[in-house]
Amino acid sequence: MTLAQGHDTAMPAVPLGLPRSRSGTAGLASVELDHAARMTAVRAGEVGSVHSWELVTAVDGPGTRLTVFLAGCPLQCLYCHNPDTMQMRRGTDVPADEILARVARYRTVFKATGGGLTVSGGEPLMQPAYLARLLRGAKAMDVHTTVDTSGFFGAQCSDEMLENIDLVLLDIKSGLPDTYRRVTGRALQPTLDFGRRLRDSGTRTWIRFVLVPGLTDAPENVEAVADHVVAMGPVVERVEVLPFHQMGRDKWDELGMRYELDETQPPAPELVERVRATFRDRGLSVY
């Protein structure tokens, strides 16, 4: 396989908190390799496990984006509305060149709208070689790049990879370690460490925080998130407060997975405004 060859923009308002319908991997060529060949291709970043893709405007970064959702995630977020992305085996093996050929196809659209390539998940840093190849190929075509990540695997983001990222959408699930573990099953510290790297490298960052009544809405938890964001300094351009919804609940049942938030209601407008005000009071731009 060969690598396909081939910014700053105004930031539109973002429709928050709703899952998007996706086309799966329809339209993308996949490959079937024996185990040894597959492992070699995966280690080289030539092949990755892709859950789905879509072309969308003003959601996953500025302008019109080709968003590629990779399969596999180390977190087990209780409110995840796409639990089918948690396991890498549920994805389809797609060559990086196939994604980059589609990036090349949409370059005119990206240039006209200030858009580009967004790699999301799942957790894209769970497939670092594949992600690095996608980012490197997109930048070779002068295409804006965005990575949507929890930061839990931030240590797998090399300095070279970071240089090829124009914007990070950093999902901070909670501000308190105990709450973070309750929400995700994992530790908070790796996300904070990655946030410091973004600060030190000057990488543009948008923060995403999901507001779940009874889980992440405690004032002390929200204030802790705000403190972490402020500590990242001027690289943070905006904070998106995403109200919890139940629109992914059926997927948990379909997958035979236990869903713990069955009785949880979306946050009231007053709660959403209170939380947004917590960030605003610290001088942050909030959506």
N, C-alpha and C positions, 0 to 999 in steps of 0.2 A: 504494500500500500504506500502511496505517496501523499504527502501533505498538500492539500489544495492551496493554490496560491491566489493568489489573487492579482470643540467638544463642549467643549462646554456649551450647554444649551439652557434655554429657559425651562423652568420646572413646572409642568402643568399640574393642576389638581389631580388627585388620585382617587378613583372609586375604591373605597376601603372595605375589606372584610368579607367579600363574597367570592365563593369558588367560581372558577371559570370552566366552561365546557371545553374539553380538549379533544383533539383528533387522535389521541394515542400516537402511534408511530406511523400512521397512514401517510403514504407519500415518501417515506424514508426507506432506502434500501438497507436491509439487514444482512448479516452474515451468519453462517453456521460453521463452526470450527470444532475440531476435536479438542479435547481438554488441553493438551500440551500446546497446540497452536494458539488456542484462545488465551491461555495464561501468558504466553509470550507477547501476543498483541496487546493484552490489557496492561502488562508492565511497561510496554513502550508507549502507551496512550493512543494506540492506533484504533482500538475498539473500546467502547464503553457501554454500560447498561443504561438504556434510555427508557424512561417511562412514557413520555409524551412530549409534544411540542405544540406551539401555537404562535400565531402572529397577532399581536395585541397592542393597543395604543394606550399610553398614560396609565400603566399599571405597574410594570416591573422595571421602572426607570423612565427616563425622559424619552419622548417621541414614540415612534412605532418600533416595537421590539420583536425580534425573533426570540422567544423564550423556550429554552430547552430544559426539560425537567428530568434530571438524572434519578435513577432508582437507587435506593439504599439510604438509610439514615440511622445514626447511632442513638438518636433520641426517641423516646416513646411518649410524645406530648399527648396529654389526656384530651386536648381539644383538637387534635389534628383532623383536618377535614379531608385529607387524602392519605389515609393509613395504608393504601395500596402502594405507596411509594416507600414504605419503611424497609422492605426487603429487596435486595438487589436482584434476587432471582425472578422477581416479577417483571423485570424490565426486558427490553429487547436489545440484542447486541447490534449496535450501529457503528459503522466506521466513522472516525472523526472527519475524514474527507467528505463523507456524505453530508454532515452538518455544515461544514465549511463551504461546500458547493451551494448550499441553500443560502448561507450568509452572502456569498458573492452574488446570487440571484437578486437579493433584496437591497443591494448597496445603494441603488438610486433612491429607493424609499427611505432608507436610513438617512441619507444625506439631506433629503428634502424635509424630513421631520425632526432631525436631530436625534434619531433613534440608534438602534444597534442590536447587539447580541446580549441576551441575559441568560446566564446559566443558573438554574435553580434546582430544586429537588422536592422530596428527599434532601440530601445534603451533598452538594457538589464536591466538597473537599474530601468526601469518602472515596472519590475516584480522582486523585490528584494528577496523575500522569495524563489522563484523558482531558481533564479540565485545563491543564497547562497547554496541551496541544491546541485545544479550541481557542483559548485566549491568544496564544501566539499567532495562530493562523488568522484570527480576526484582526489583530493589530497590524499584521503584514498587509492587510487590505485597508488599513486606516479606518476601521469600524470601531465605534464606541463599544466598550465592554462593561458589563455589570455582572456581579456575582451575588446571589442571594444565599446567605449562610447563617447558621446559628453561631459560627465561630468556634464550636466545640473542637473541631479538627483544625483549628487555625495554625497549629504547629506544622501541618502538612502543606501549608501555603509557603512556598519558597520565596525568597526575595525577588527572584526573577519573575515568578508568577505574579507577585504583587505589583511589580512594575508594569505588567500588562493588563492591570485592572484599573479602569477609569472610575468606577463607582462600586461601593459595597453596600448592599442592603443587609444590615446586621440585625438579626432577630434576637432581641434580648427578652427571654421568656419570663424572667423574674429578677428582682433586685436582691432578694435575700437567699442565701444558700439553701436553707431548708425548704423554702417555697419552690426554688428552682428544681430541687431534687424531687419534690412532690409532683411538679408539673411534668418533668422530662425523664425522671429516673437517673439523671446524671448530675455532675458537679457544675457549678457556676463558673469556677475560676478560669477554665480554658477560654471562655467567652471574654472575660475581662482581660486576660492576657492578650488575646487577639485585638481587642479594642485598643490597647496600648500600642500595639504594632501599627495599627491604622493611624493613630495619632502621630507616632514618631515618623512614619513614612509620608505623612501628609495626604493620605488617600481619602478622597471625598467619600462621605458616608451618610446614608439615611438609616435611621433607627426605626425598627418596627417592634411594637409591643402589643400583644393581644390581651385585651381586658376581659377577664372572665369573672363574673360575680361569684363570690365565695371561694375563689381560688387565687386570683392575682390582683384583686381590687383593694386589698387592705392598704390604708394610707401609708403605713410604714414601708410596705413593699413597693408601692409606686414611687415614694420619695427616694428609696434606695436605687431604683432604676434611674430616676432623674439625676441622682448624684453620680452614678457611673457614667451617664451620658455627658454631664458637664465636665467630668474629669478627662474626657476624650478631646476637649478643646474645640477649636474652630473647624476641624475636619467634618464635624457633624453639621449638616445643612438643614436637616429637618427631622422631626419625630412624627411617625405615623401611629396613632392609637387605633387599633383595629378591634371593633366590638365583636365579641364572641357571637357565634350563630350555631344553629343546629343543622345546617344544610348538608353536613357530611356524615350525619349519624347513621344512615342506612348502610354506608360502606362498611362500618364496623361490624354490623350484623351479617352482611354478605360474606365477610372474611372470617366469620366465626370468632371475632375478637371482642373481649369484654369492654364495654363502653361505660365509663364511670360518671359521665356528665349528663345522663339521660334526663334528669329533672332540672338541670340548670337552664335558666332563662337568659336571653340576651340582656345586656346591661341597659338600664333606663337612661334616657337622654341626659338626665341630671347627673348621673354617675359618670357618663362619658365626658361631660363638660368639666366636672370636678377634676378628673384625671388629666385632661388636656390642660387645665389651668395650672396644675402642679408643674408641668413642664414649661408652660409659658412664663410662670413666675420666675423661672431660672434663666429667662432670656432666650429660650429655644423657640424656633419656628415649629408650629404644631399643625398637623392635619388630622 
